[in-house]
Amino acid sequence: MRVFLGLAMTALAALSAHAALAQFIEGDQVITVEAARDMPDETVVRLQGRITSRVDDEEYLFRDATGEVQLWVAPDVWRGVEVSSQDQVEIIGDVDRDLLGTEINVTSVRQLD
């Protein structure tokens, strides 16, 4: 019983630590690519800029005034939105950090006026 209780408390502590790392950008706050690149893994971010090129089927490059970051956009996320490299867009997604760098897993794409 003590072993089970100890394992349960360890699991709960790990979940709490994970939740503390998964931050969320509140409301309509738009951040820069430079700031997003420094955010912890799984932080939800809102960026505005341009999708400058397509790397492969679901990978794109996104740029704002502060820099460039790679996006991963699943086909269903587009929901009929069509953009060119000249269009201003807003993306919402979560930061994905690994040994190869930082990427944004996009959950929403919206063309700006």
Backbone as CSV, one residue per row, in Angstrom:
resi,resn,N_x,N_y,N_z,CA_x,CA_y,CA_z,C_x,C_y,C_z
1,MET,0.819,-1.185,0.000,0.000,0.000,0.000,0.870,1.258,0.000
2,ARG,1.953,1.249,0.791,2.841,2.401,0.830,3.518,2.618,-0.517
3,VAL,3.869,1.518,-1.184,4.502,1.625,-2.497,3.527,2.268,-3.486
4,PHE,2.260,1.828,-3.459,1.253,2.396,-4.347,1.060,3.885,-4.071
5,LEU,0.962,4.257,-2.807,0.786,5.658,-2.439,1.992,6.488,-2.879
6,GLY,3.186,5.938,-2.718,4.401,6.633,-3.150,4.430,6.837,-4.653
7,LEU,4.026,5.801,-5.422,3.976,5.915,-6.876,2.928,6.933,-7.307
8,ALA,1.785,6.934,-6.648,0.723,7.879,-6.983,1.176,9.311,-6.720
9,MET,1.861,9.537,-5.613,2.328,10.889,-5.295,3.415,11.333,-6.277
10,THR,4.272,10.414,-6.691,5.311,10.741,-7.675,4.679,11.120,-9.009
11,ALA,3.665,10.354,-9.422,2.968,10.653,-10.674,2.282,12.003,-10.608
12,LEU,1.655,12.309,-9.485,0.979,13.592,-9.313,1.989,14.746,-9.356
13,ALA,3.131,14.569,-8.747,4.167,15.605,-8.770,4.680,15.826,-10.189
14,ALA,4.846,14.742,-10.938,5.306,14.867,-12.328,4.276,15.608,-13.174
15,LEU,2.999,15.307,-12.984,1.944,16.008,-13.729,1.909,17.485,-13.369
16,SER,2.090,17.817,-12.113,2.102,19.216,-11.676,3.269,19.963,-12.302
17,ALA,4.431,19.341,-12.346,5.608,19.971,-12.952,5.381,20.181,-14.438
18,HIS,4.774,19.212,-15.106,4.490,19.332,-16.533,3.507,20.468,-16.776
19,ALA,2.478,20.580,-15.961,1.479,21.643,-16.109,2.121,23.007,-15.905
20,ALA,3.088,23.105,-15.029,3.757,24.375,-14.793,4.569,24.800,-16.016
21,LEU,5.110,23.840,-16.756,5.876,24.163,-17.952,4.993,24.549,-19.128
22,ALA,3.790,23.994,-19.189,2.884,24.277,-20.305,2.175,25.592,-20.041
23,GLN,2.795,26.664,-20.479,2.244,27.991,-20.260,1.255,28.334,-21.361
24,PHE,0.479,29.379,-21.142,-0.480,29.812,-22.136,-0.427,31.317,-22.248
25,ILE,-0.374,31.814,-23.457,-0.401,33.252,-23.687,-1.853,33.696,-23.604
26,GLU,-2.173,34.518,-22.627,-3.552,34.914,-22.330,-4.135,35.840,-23.384
27,GLY,-5.437,35.681,-23.635,-6.213,36.609,-24.443,-5.682,36.777,-25.853
28,ASP,-5.628,38.036,-26.291,-5.233,38.359,-27.657,-3.772,38.749,-27.777
29,GLN,-2.965,38.396,-26.802,-1.565,38.799,-26.803,-0.803,38.127,-27.938
30,VAL,-0.283,38.941,-28.844,0.540,38.454,-29.947,1.989,38.600,-29.526
31,ILE,2.770,37.549,-29.744,4.191,37.617,-29.407,5.009,37.510,-30.683
32,THR,6.279,37.776,-30.569,7.175,37.726,-31.717,7.758,36.322,-31.887
33,VAL,8.292,36.083,-33.084,8.992,34.824,-33.336,10.171,34.696,-32.374
34,GLU,10.883,35.785,-32.178,12.034,35.761,-31.266,11.614,35.313,-29.863
35,ALA,10.497,35.844,-29.368,10.004,35.455,-28.042,9.534,34.004,-28.040
36,ALA,8.856,33.584,-29.096,8.333,32.211,-29.179,9.468,31.193,-29.145
37,ARG,10.578,31.521,-29.776,11.720,30.593,-29.810,12.313,30.359,-28.425
38,ASP,12.067,31.282,-27.496,12.587,31.148,-26.131,11.563,30.576,-25.152
39,MET,10.337,30.336,-25.613,9.281,29.818,-24.736,9.518,28.339,-24.427
40,PRO,9.038,27.881,-23.267,9.140,26.457,-22.945,8.311,25.586,-23.901
41,ASP,8.695,24.338,-23.998,7.972,23.358,-24.805,6.494,23.349,-24.413
42,GLU,5.628,23.266,-25.393,4.171,23.167,-25.249,3.485,24.463,-24.840
43,THR,4.205,25.588,-24.860,3.575,26.872,-24.594,2.708,27.250,-25.790
44,VAL,1.471,27.655,-25.551,0.586,28.085,-26.629,0.930,29.524,-26.973
45,VAL,1.129,29.782,-28.283,1.531,31.113,-28.734,0.631,31.598,-29.865
46,ARG,0.561,32.925,-30.006,-0.155,33.590,-31.096,0.857,34.485,-31.803
47,LEU,1.063,34.249,-33.110,2.042,34.987,-33.898,1.365,35.654,-35.090
48,GLN,1.892,36.784,-35.527,1.420,37.432,-36.748,2.614,37.709,-37.636
49,GLY,2.457,37.395,-38.914,3.534,37.589,-39.871,3.148,36.971,-41.193
50,ARG,4.148,36.417,-41.886,3.917,35.815,-43.207,4.461,34.388,-43.253
51,ILE,3.738,33.519,-43.930,4.255,32.188,-44.238,5.026,32.362,-45.532
52,THR,6.340,32.289,-45.450,7.183,32.667,-46.584,7.437,31.538,-47.576
53,SER,7.412,30.297,-47.109,7.651,29.191,-48.031,7.172,27.870,-47.448
54,ARG,6.993,26.926,-48.349,6.611,25.562,-47.966,7.861,24.699,-48.032
55,VAL,8.160,24.015,-46.931,9.337,23.162,-46.862,9.013,21.769,-47.393
56,ASP,7.882,21.208,-46.948,7.366,19.944,-47.478,5.864,19.895,-47.220
57,ASP,5.268,18.725,-47.250,3.807,18.605,-47.187,3.164,19.366,-46.029
58,GLU,3.732,19.295,-44.845,3.122,19.924,-43.677,4.061,20.891,-42.955
59,GLU,5.193,21.194,-43.553,6.195,22.073,-42.945,6.296,23.374,-43.748
60,TYR,6.299,24.499,-43.026,6.353,25.826,-43.635,7.323,26.701,-42.856
61,LEU,7.809,27.756,-43.483,8.604,28.760,-42.794,7.739,29.992,-42.582
62,PHE,7.803,30.542,-41.366,7.019,31.700,-40.959,7.982,32.794,-40.534
63,ARG,7.699,34.041,-40.932,8.596,35.155,-40.613,7.806,36.350,-40.107
64,ASP,8.373,36.994,-39.088,7.904,38.319,-38.670,9.122,39.231,-38.620
65,ALA,8.978,40.420,-38.078,10.074,41.384,-38.063,11.267,40.934,-37.222
66,THR,11.071,39.933,-36.341,12.150,39.524,-35.428,12.856,38.237,-35.835
67,GLY,12.333,37.533,-36.834,12.994,36.298,-37.230,12.080,35.304,-37.912
68,GLU,12.571,34.074,-37.990,11.885,33.024,-38.726,11.794,31.773,-37.861
69,VAL,10.696,31.024,-38.019,10.515,29.768,-37.297,9.794,28.800,-38.221
70,GLN,10.051,27.532,-38.036,9.385,26.514,-38.831,8.031,26.186,-38.214
71,LEU,7.026,25.971,-39.087,5.684,25.592,-38.662,5.390,24.181,-39.103
72,TRP,4.593,23.472,-38.321,4.009,22.208,-38.746,2.505,22.436,-38.764
73,VAL,1.903,22.293,-39.962,0.469,22.557,-40.129,-0.181,21.334,-40.757
74,ALA,-1.032,20.644,-39.997,-1.761,19.494,-40.532,-2.765,19.997,-41.570
75,PRO,-3.083,19.195,-42.594,-4.000,19.631,-43.649,-5.351,20.129,-43.138
76,ASP,-5.899,19.519,-42.092,-7.220,19.923,-41.605,-7.206,21.275,-40.894
77,VAL,-6.042,21.774,-40.513,-5.934,23.065,-39.823,-6.245,24.219,-40.785
78,TRP,-5.951,24.045,-42.060,-6.153,25.122,-43.032,-7.623,25.519,-43.179
79,ARG,-8.531,24.574,-43.085,-9.977,24.836,-43.179,-10.333,25.773,-44.331
80,GLY,-9.742,25.534,-45.486,-10.069,26.321,-46.677,-9.337,27.640,-46.805
81,VAL,-8.524,28.022,-45.830,-7.770,29.270,-45.903,-6.640,29.094,-46.920
82,GLU,-6.548,30.039,-47.865,-5.465,30.027,-48.843,-4.666,31.314,-48.686
83,VAL,-3.347,31.183,-48.548,-2.499,32.358,-48.374,-1.290,32.280,-49.297
84,SER,-0.784,33.441,-49.637,0.464,33.515,-50.392,1.543,34.069,-49.461
85,SER,2.760,34.123,-49.954,3.860,34.634,-49.134,3.731,36.136,-48.888
86,GLN,2.815,36.796,-49.563,2.589,38.232,-49.375,1.513,38.529,-48.337
87,ASP,0.737,37.518,-47.945,-0.392,37.715,-47.032,0.042,37.717,-45.576
88,GLN,-0.511,38.657,-44.811,-0.326,38.677,-43.359,-1.282,37.643,-42.751
89,VAL,-0.752,36.810,-41.861,-1.573,35.788,-41.206,-1.347,35.818,-39.705
90,GLU,-2.309,35.260,-39.002,-2.164,35.027,-37.572,-2.228,33.529,-37.363
91,ILE,-1.274,33.018,-36.635,-1.295,31.593,-36.315,-1.339,31.420,-34.802
92,ILE,-1.997,30.364,-34.389,-1.999,29.945,-32.989,-1.494,28.515,-32.986
93,GLY,-0.618,28.211,-32.067,-0.078,26.869,-31.976,0.736,26.717,-30.709
94,ASP,1.347,25.548,-30.573,2.170,25.334,-29.383,3.619,25.103,-29.782
95,VAL,4.493,25.566,-28.931,5.927,25.457,-29.146,6.345,23.997,-29.009
96,ASP,7.133,23.537,-29.969,7.677,22.175,-29.935,9.193,22.295,-29.974
97,ARG,9.817,22.068,-28.824,11.274,22.167,-28.717,11.875,20.764,-28.657
98,ASP,12.925,20.559,-29.448,13.663,19.304,-29.372,15.122,19.584,-29.685
99,LEU,15.904,18.541,-29.827,17.342,18.714,-30.054,17.655,19.407,-31.374
100,LEU,16.731,19.327,-32.334,16.971,19.932,-33.643,16.551,21.395,-33.714
101,GLY,15.848,21.890,-32.700,15.444,23.289,-32.712,14.019,23.478,-32.212
102,THR,13.445,24.607,-32.593,12.102,24.976,-32.158,11.192,25.057,-33.370
103,GLU,9.995,24.529,-33.211,8.979,24.517,-34.260,7.656,24.873,-33.601
104,ILE,6.707,25.369,-34.375,5.375,25.652,-33.864,4.402,24.656,-34.487
105,ASN,3.707,23.896,-33.654,2.652,23.005,-34.116,1.370,23.836,-34.181
106,VAL,0.940,24.164,-35.381,-0.142,25.122,-35.590,-1.508,24.452,-35.407
107,THR,-2.392,25.145,-34.669,-3.762,24.675,-34.476,-4.774,25.576,-35.171
108,SER,-4.348,26.790,-35.579,-5.250,27.728,-36.228,-4.464,28.656,-37.149
109,VAL,-5.000,28.880,-38.355,-4.423,29.827,-39.311,-5.540,30.774,-39.728
110,ARG,-5.266,32.092,-39.660,-6.267,33.081,-40.055,-5.585,34.161,-40.875
111,GLN,-6.154,34.443,-42.034,-5.619,35.529,-42.862,-6.082,36.860,-42.289
112,LEU,-5.146,37.810,-42.161,-5.476,39.130,-41.629,-5.832,40.059,-42.782
113,ASP,-6.646,41.070,-42.510,-7.038,42.035,-43.556,-5.901,42.911,-43.971
